[in-house]
Amino acid sequence: MTTFETIELSVDGGIGHLVLAREARLNAMNPQFFDDLGAGISELSDTAEVRVILVSAKGPHFSVGLDLKESAVQDATGSIASQAATTYLHVKKLQRPFNLLASIPQPTIAVVHGYCIGGGVDLIAACDMRVASSDAVFSIRESRIAIVADLGSLQRLPRIISRGHLMELALTAEDFDADRANQINLVNTVYATRDEAMSGATKTARAIAANSPLSTMGTKNTLNSVYDAEISRDLDRVALWNSAFLRSDDLAEAMNAFVEKRDPNFSGK
């Protein structure tokens, strides 16, 4: 397996393991992470013996989401249209590894512990199944920092949880615990500890790996055609939305408030 800067890969008994390994930064997602994630998913999926993939993380938290210090859109020059195009292409690039994760033929299981915030929710929403330890805390955090979530959670979560719960959680951007995640069907099972969550996910992965890989891939492909028919169109729509509105005064205020460790004062401009 290739050695990456922000993730680790391994294969054991037909099960591929993709581990977020930027624990010193709480697995915050910087530009290198997105490059590594796409390459790592491709490598595991292209490995003939891999029949199912587990996605987990090192350190105290699964992921605190986008690394705000390293992942901002680079300042664009020129016309308003050229600045919008820069933002649009940036968003589409960040969407790519999540789309790949959702579309590979092998089933995927996310194993969540600690914080799973913003981009972390985008990542687990792209997986086929999710389990969590009891200490897991989730948040569709983007509204709190004056952006529209644009990496897939708003497109994929409607196929996972009900409209009322999703509206509440996406619009308030509040944290919610593992019990509520289980109640609303975001996760399949909650385990007492992180180790038990990994053991439970591994048990499910072994059951999947024991089946015919052709029937497994066929089943996933068929279900994806039912659930995911409009996702590509909707992801493009949110990329276009953010290319028009991402450079708002509210976003600048959110970044300043983050740096200054205070609550933001949004104006809607």
C-alpha positions as CSV (number, residue, x, y, z in Angstrom):
1,M,0.0,0.0,0.0
2,T,1.1,3.5,-0.8
3,T,2.3,5.7,2.1
4,F,0.3,9.0,2.4
5,E,0.6,12.1,4.5
6,T,-2.9,12.3,5.9
7,I,-4.4,8.8,5.6
8,E,-3.2,5.2,6.2
9,L,-4.2,2.1,4.1
10,S,-4.1,-1.6,4.8
11,V,-5.8,-4.8,3.7
12,D,-6.7,-7.7,5.9
13,G,-8.8,-10.7,4.9
14,G,-10.6,-9.0,2.1
15,I,-11.3,-5.9,4.2
16,G,-9.6,-2.7,3.2
17,H,-9.0,-0.1,5.9
18,L,-8.8,3.6,5.2
19,V,-7.8,5.5,8.3
20,L,-7.7,9.3,8.7
21,A,-4.3,9.9,10.1
22,R,-3.9,13.7,10.7
23,E,-4.7,13.3,14.4
24,A,-2.4,16.2,15.4
25,R,-4.9,18.5,13.6
26,L,-8.0,16.4,14.8
27,N,-8.2,15.0,11.2
28,A,-9.1,18.5,9.9
29,M,-9.3,18.3,6.1
30,N,-6.6,20.3,4.3
31,P,-5.9,20.3,0.6
32,Q,-3.4,17.4,0.9
33,F,-6.1,15.4,2.6
34,F,-8.5,15.7,-0.3
35,D,-5.7,14.6,-2.7
36,D,-4.7,11.7,-0.4
37,L,-8.3,10.6,0.1
38,G,-9.1,10.3,-3.6
39,A,-5.8,8.4,-4.3
40,G,-6.3,6.1,-1.3
41,I,-9.9,5.2,-2.2
42,S,-8.8,4.4,-5.8
43,E,-6.0,2.2,-4.6
44,L,-8.2,0.2,-2.2
45,S,-10.9,-0.1,-4.7
46,D,-8.5,-1.3,-7.4
47,T,-7.0,-3.9,-5.1
48,A,-8.5,-7.2,-6.3
49,E,-8.7,-8.8,-2.8
50,V,-10.7,-5.9,-1.3
51,R,-14.4,-6.8,-1.0
52,V,-15.4,-4.2,1.6
53,I,-13.8,-1.0,3.0
54,L,-13.8,0.4,6.6
55,V,-13.3,4.1,7.0
56,S,-12.1,5.1,10.5
57,A,-9.7,7.6,12.2
58,K,-6.8,7.9,14.5
59,G,-6.7,10.2,17.4
60,P,-9.5,11.5,19.7
61,H,-11.9,12.5,17.0
62,F,-13.1,11.2,13.6
63,S,-12.8,14.7,11.9
64,V,-13.5,18.3,12.8
65,G,-14.2,19.0,9.2
66,L,-12.5,21.4,6.8
67,D,-9.3,22.9,7.9
68,L,-10.3,26.6,7.8
69,K,-6.7,27.8,8.0
70,E,-5.5,25.9,5.0
71,S,-8.5,25.3,2.7
72,A,-9.8,28.7,1.9
73,V,-10.4,29.5,-1.8
74,Q,-7.4,31.4,-3.2
75,D,-8.1,35.0,-3.9
76,A,-9.1,35.3,-7.5
77,T,-8.4,38.3,-9.7
78,G,-10.2,39.6,-12.7
79,S,-14.0,39.8,-13.4
80,I,-16.7,38.7,-11.0
81,A,-17.3,35.8,-13.4
82,S,-13.7,34.7,-13.3
83,Q,-13.7,34.8,-9.5
84,A,-16.9,32.7,-9.5
85,A,-15.4,30.2,-11.9
86,T,-12.4,29.8,-9.5
87,T,-14.7,29.1,-6.6
88,Y,-16.8,26.7,-8.7
89,L,-13.8,24.7,-9.8
90,H,-12.5,24.6,-6.2
91,V,-15.7,23.2,-4.9
92,K,-16.0,20.6,-7.6
93,K,-12.4,19.5,-6.9
94,L,-13.2,19.0,-3.2
95,Q,-16.4,17.1,-4.0
96,R,-14.5,14.6,-6.2
97,P,-13.1,12.2,-3.5
98,F,-16.5,12.0,-1.7
99,N,-18.2,11.2,-5.0
100,L,-15.6,8.5,-5.7
101,L,-16.1,7.0,-2.2
102,A,-19.9,6.8,-2.9
103,S,-19.5,5.2,-6.3
104,I,-16.9,2.5,-5.9
105,P,-18.2,-1.0,-6.3
106,Q,-17.2,-2.2,-2.8
107,P,-19.5,-1.6,0.2
108,T,-18.1,1.0,2.7
109,I,-18.7,1.3,6.4
110,A,-17.7,4.4,8.4
111,V,-16.7,3.9,12.0
112,V,-17.1,7.2,13.9
113,H,-15.8,8.3,17.3
114,G,-15.5,11.7,18.9
115,Y,-16.3,14.8,16.8
116,C,-17.6,14.3,13.3
117,I,-18.2,17.8,12.1
118,G,-18.9,19.5,8.8
119,G,-16.8,17.7,6.2
120,G,-16.7,14.7,8.5
121,V,-20.5,14.3,8.0
122,D,-20.0,14.7,4.2
123,L,-17.5,11.9,4.4
124,I,-19.7,9.4,6.3
125,A,-22.7,10.3,4.2
126,A,-20.8,9.0,1.2
127,C,-20.4,5.7,2.9
128,D,-23.0,2.9,2.6
129,M,-23.2,2.2,6.3
130,R,-22.2,4.0,9.5
131,V,-21.6,2.9,13.1
132,A,-20.5,5.0,16.1
133,S,-19.2,4.8,19.6
134,S,-21.2,6.4,22.3
135,D,-18.9,9.4,22.6
136,A,-19.5,10.5,18.9
137,V,-20.8,14.0,18.4
138,F,-22.1,15.1,15.0
139,S,-22.8,18.5,13.4
140,I,-23.7,19.8,10.0
141,R,-21.8,22.8,10.9
142,E,-21.6,24.9,7.7
143,S,-24.5,27.3,8.4
144,R,-22.6,28.5,11.5
145,I,-19.7,29.7,9.4
146,A,-21.9,31.3,6.7
147,I,-21.6,28.8,3.9
148,V,-23.9,26.2,2.3
149,A,-22.6,22.6,2.9
150,D,-21.3,21.7,-0.6
151,L,-19.5,18.4,-0.3
152,G,-22.4,16.1,-0.4
153,S,-24.2,16.0,3.0
154,L,-27.2,18.0,1.8
155,Q,-27.5,15.7,-1.3
156,R,-27.0,12.3,0.4
157,L,-28.5,12.8,3.9
158,P,-32.1,13.1,2.5
159,R,-31.7,9.5,1.4
160,I,-30.6,8.6,5.0
161,I,-32.6,10.7,7.5
162,S,-36.0,12.3,7.4
163,R,-36.7,15.8,6.1
164,G,-37.7,17.4,9.4
165,H,-34.6,16.1,11.3
166,L,-32.3,17.2,8.4
167,M,-33.8,20.6,8.1
168,E,-33.4,21.2,11.9
169,L,-29.8,20.0,12.0
170,A,-28.6,21.7,8.9
171,L,-30.3,25.0,9.7
172,T,-29.4,25.2,13.4
173,A,-25.9,23.7,12.8
174,E,-26.1,22.4,16.4
175,D,-24.2,19.4,17.7
176,F,-26.1,16.1,18.3
177,D,-25.0,13.0,20.0
178,A,-24.7,9.4,19.0
179,D,-28.1,8.4,20.6
180,R,-29.8,11.0,18.4
181,A,-27.8,9.9,15.3
182,N,-29.1,6.4,16.0
183,Q,-32.6,7.5,16.6
184,I,-32.8,9.4,13.2
185,N,-31.0,6.5,11.4
186,L,-27.8,8.4,10.6
187,V,-25.9,5.5,12.1
188,N,-26.9,1.8,12.1
189,T,-25.6,1.0,15.6
190,V,-24.1,2.8,18.6
191,Y,-21.5,0.9,20.6
192,A,-20.3,1.7,24.1
193,T,-16.6,2.2,23.1
194,R,-14.5,3.0,20.1
195,D,-13.0,-0.5,20.1
196,E,-16.5,-2.1,20.2
197,A,-17.6,0.0,17.3
198,M,-14.6,-1.2,15.3
199,S,-15.2,-4.8,16.3
200,G,-18.9,-4.5,15.3
201,A,-18.0,-2.9,11.9
202,T,-15.4,-5.5,11.3
203,K,-17.9,-8.3,12.0
204,T,-20.3,-6.8,9.4
205,A,-17.5,-6.3,6.9
206,R,-16.5,-10.0,7.3
207,A,-20.1,-11.1,6.7
208,I,-20.1,-9.0,3.5
209,A,-16.7,-10.2,2.4
210,A,-17.8,-13.8,2.7
211,N,-20.5,-13.4,0.1
212,S,-20.0,-13.5,-3.7
213,P,-18.2,-10.3,-4.7
214,L,-20.2,-10.2,-7.9
215,S,-23.5,-10.3,-6.2
216,T,-22.3,-7.7,-3.6
217,M,-21.2,-5.3,-6.3
218,G,-24.5,-5.9,-8.2
219,T,-26.6,-5.3,-5.1
220,K,-24.8,-2.0,-4.3
221,N,-25.0,-0.8,-7.9
222,T,-28.7,-1.5,-8.0
223,L,-29.4,0.3,-4.7
224,N,-27.3,3.2,-5.8
225,S,-29.4,3.6,-8.9
226,V,-32.5,3.8,-6.7
227,Y,-31.1,6.2,-4.1
228,D,-28.5,8.4,-5.9
229,A,-30.1,9.2,-9.3
230,E,-30.1,13.0,-8.8
231,I,-27.0,13.6,-6.7
232,S,-24.7,14.6,-9.4
233,R,-27.1,17.4,-10.6
234,D,-27.7,18.6,-7.0
235,L,-23.9,18.7,-6.2
236,D,-23.4,20.9,-9.3
237,R,-26.2,23.2,-8.1
238,V,-24.6,23.8,-4.7
239,A,-21.2,24.4,-6.3
240,L,-22.8,27.1,-8.5
241,W,-24.6,28.6,-5.5
242,N,-21.4,28.9,-3.5
243,S,-19.6,30.3,-6.5
244,A,-22.1,33.2,-6.5
245,F,-22.4,33.7,-2.7
246,L,-19.4,32.3,-1.0
247,R,-17.5,35.7,-1.0
248,S,-20.0,37.3,1.4
249,D,-19.5,39.7,4.3
250,D,-20.9,37.0,6.5
251,L,-18.2,34.5,5.5
252,A,-15.5,37.1,6.3
253,E,-17.2,37.8,9.6
254,A,-17.3,34.1,10.4
255,M,-13.6,33.7,9.7
256,N,-12.7,36.8,11.8
257,A,-14.9,35.5,14.7
258,F,-13.2,32.1,14.5
259,V,-9.8,33.6,14.7
260,E,-10.9,36.0,17.5
261,K,-12.7,33.2,19.4
262,R,-16.0,35.1,19.6
263,D,-19.6,34.6,18.3
264,P,-20.1,36.0,14.8
265,N,-22.5,38.9,14.1
266,F,-24.0,38.1,10.7
267,S,-25.6,40.8,8.5
268,G,-26.9,38.8,5.6
269,K,-24.7,40.7,3.2
